[in-house]
Amino acid sequence: MSVDLSKFSIVQWYAERERHRCGYCKDPSGSVSYGMYTEELTVQDYKDLIDRGWRRSGKYCYKPIMDKTCCPQYTIRCNATKFKLNNSHKRIIKKFNKFLNDGIFTKNNLQNIEEDNTESLSVPGYDKQNSIKLNRSVIAENCSLSSDADPKLSINDSCPVLTSKKSDVATETRQQNSSNISSASKSIKKQFKEGNGADPNKPPPKKAKLMRLEKKREKLLQKGLEIQSSTTNNANNRVKTLKEFLEEIPCSTKHKIKSELICPTNCKDKWDSVKNAEYELYAKYQKIVHSDLPENLSFNRFTRFLVSSPLKAEPFPNGVDGPGYGSFHQQYWLDDKLIAVGVIDILPGCVSSVYFFYDPDYRALTLGTYGSLREIQLVQDLQPQIPDLKYYYMGFYIHSCPKMRYKGKLHSSVLLCPETYCWFPIEKCLDKLDASKYSRLNDDIDALDANKCNSMDVDCVKVVQDYKLMYAKDFVRLFDGDRDDFVNISDLVGKKLIHNIVFWL
């Protein structure tokens, strides 16, 4: 069979399930997934893979086996065109901008420690990435979304256990207090019935916001200024956009923040000038935030994990200017110091967050969340020129890990059903996930995977064996192969992709 392989994605497939330590519940072998080493992937093929629950770590792609793994990981994305800032986001941006203005923040302020958009779960990775024909040497990598915050104690965790004698005393006290409260409540109700409540001649108390507006009007009148009409006020009180909040920085500030988007594989000279700074920042972050041992933080591991990428870079369609599709590092420079890096993939239809690391000295600035907001803004900046590019993928949502639930707070977020591969608003999924950590998110019990392969698709899977390209049906016949392996491959990648990938067995 003669095929131009440059037009295809090329992967090395491993049929066995991977078992490794879970970065969430710490089960030594509880995390179960399928994996493949991806030598080359088109950006569209990788987008289709993450829409079936796959995710990459360097050139290694893995898909959790949702009904087998200890902590099911649901693909989550946010529609950036419909994104709405909440009060927490606004505070984080204002805090960051204030720091730029006056240079003041409290280091290691525990109240400011937040959930990061960084992956630190142990997943398989590879020592060699120079050839498609690899020996299978899998190592544990730290690469999943985690948070810096300590788990919050429940009320039960913070209360000592009472002895039976003390419990009796406490019960008596509660009953007495309850009786007193009940008597007081009856007395208050009686007063209201008898007309002894609030003075009916006095106006009701005003809300604080209304009082502030009245004070503002008084000051304007004292200065001889006209009070604006309600129409003008409504215009001035419109909701500010994310971009307006991010750019709300005075012209003259103590510090300057600069964001640079670079492609390590396509901007070699630029990358060579900053790679050591990135590596040192990464090593510092992993040691302090994730307690990694120094011997596990080599430059080669950093390169394998965050620099190597299987994605084939492509320009934007229709001659649109911009970075194009591919893998990028978004660097954040405070004056001349690198303080954070977001590793992202720009794909057809979305920006996918791969990893985020920062200088722990600036942890109080909540840089993980700040980086997420900047990445959402990148989607919003690109979307007018590329209308289909409107989603921000945040990796995995792990409902069984409370520290990971913060991702669901980005409006508006949706989760991928692990059985039908359709998207559903996270609000409609929470009851199901509270009841069972693994759940089919689609309420329609008759709904099927619309992207499922048929028998003909399975037979036409392209396989390389002994450096010869053939179809799966010929491989099964010539090498006494197991057809069920190809059925499994087809189910995992789907009909849309199965004809675009060449599998190296």
C-alpha positions, 0 to 999 in steps of 0.5 A: 500500500502506497501512502503519503505519511506526511498527511497522517498523524503517526502514533505508537500504540500500546494495547495494555492498560497503564496503571500508575500512582494517582496524583489526586487520591495517592493510590499507588496503582489506582490511576488506569488509562490507555496510552500512545506515544505520538510522533506527529499529530495534526492540530485537528486530530489532537482537537478530535482526540481531546473531544474523546477524553484524551490529553497529552503530556509532552508527546505522550497521549493518555485517556483515563478508563473512566469506569476503572480509574480511582478518580474519573477525569472528565474533560471540561471546557468553557465557552470564552465568548460567554465567559462572565467574571465573578467577584473572586476573579475581579479581586484577583485582577485588581490585586495584581494590578495594585501590585503593579502600581505600588509593588506591595503584597504580602508574601506567602499570605495563606489567605491568597493561596489558590487552586492552580491550573497546573497538572501534577498527576502521575502519568506515563512518559518516555525517556526517548523521543527521537524515533517513532520505534521506541522501546517501552520505557514508561516513567512516572511524570508529575503533570496534573491540575492541583491546588496549593490550598490545603483542604478545608476542614469540615465542622466535624473535623474541627470539633473534639469527640465528647464523652457520654457525660459531657454529651449529656451536659451539652444536650441539657444546655442545648435544650435549655437554650432552645427553650429560652430562644422559643420563649424570646421568639413568642415574646417578639411575635406578641410585640408585633401583634400588639404594634410594639415593633419598629416605629411606623412613623420612621422611614425604612432603613436604606441600603448601603449602595443607595446611601453611597449613590446619594452621597455621590450626588450631594458631592456633585451638587456641591461642586456645581456639576449636573447630575447625570440622567438615568440613561447616562448612568446606565451606560456608565454602569455597564458591566466591564469586560475581562479585557478592561479589567486586565488593562486597568493599569495606571500609565505610571506604575512601579512594575511593568508586566509583559506577556510574550507568546513563543513557539519553542519549536519554531522560534529556536533563537528566541527559545535558546535565549529563555530556555534556562530561565524557564527551566529554573522557574519550573524546577523552583516551582516543582520543588516548592509547590509540589515537593518534587525531589531535585534529582527528578527535575532534570532539564531533559525531563522538563523538555520531555514534559513541557517543550516537546510536542507532537503537534504540526504547526499550521498558519491560521486559515484564510490568511489571518495574522497571528501565531497560528495553530500549534504548541506555545509558551505564554511567558509573563515577565515582571520588569525583566524577571520571568515569574510565570509560564503558561504552556498552551495548545492553540487548536482549531476551535479552542485554546487548550491549557497544558500546564502552568507554573510560576515563581512561588515567591509571588504565590500571594498574587494568585498567579494560577487563576490570573493565568487562566483569565489571561488565556481566556482573554487570548481566546476572546482576542482571536475569536473575532478573526477566527469565529470558530475559535471560542472555547477554553479547555481546562484539562480534566475536572475531577469531582471526587477531588474537592480541590479540583472542583474550582474549575467548574466555577468558570462560567459557562463550563461544560463536561464531556459525557464519557459514553456518548461524548456529548457536552453537558452544562456542569450544573446539570451533572453535579447531582450525578457526580455527587451520587457516583464518581463515575457517571454517564452524564447523558440523561437520554438512555437511548443516546449512543456514541455518534462517532462510533466505528463500524466493522468496515472502519475497523478493518481499514485501520492503517498499521505499520508492522516490520516497516510495512504499511497495511490494513488491520484486516491484513495484519490479523490474517498475516500475523495472527493478530487479534481483531478485538485490539483494533475494535478497542482502538477504534472505539477509543479514537472514534470514526472521525479519527480512525482514518487519519492515524497510522498506528505503529505496533 
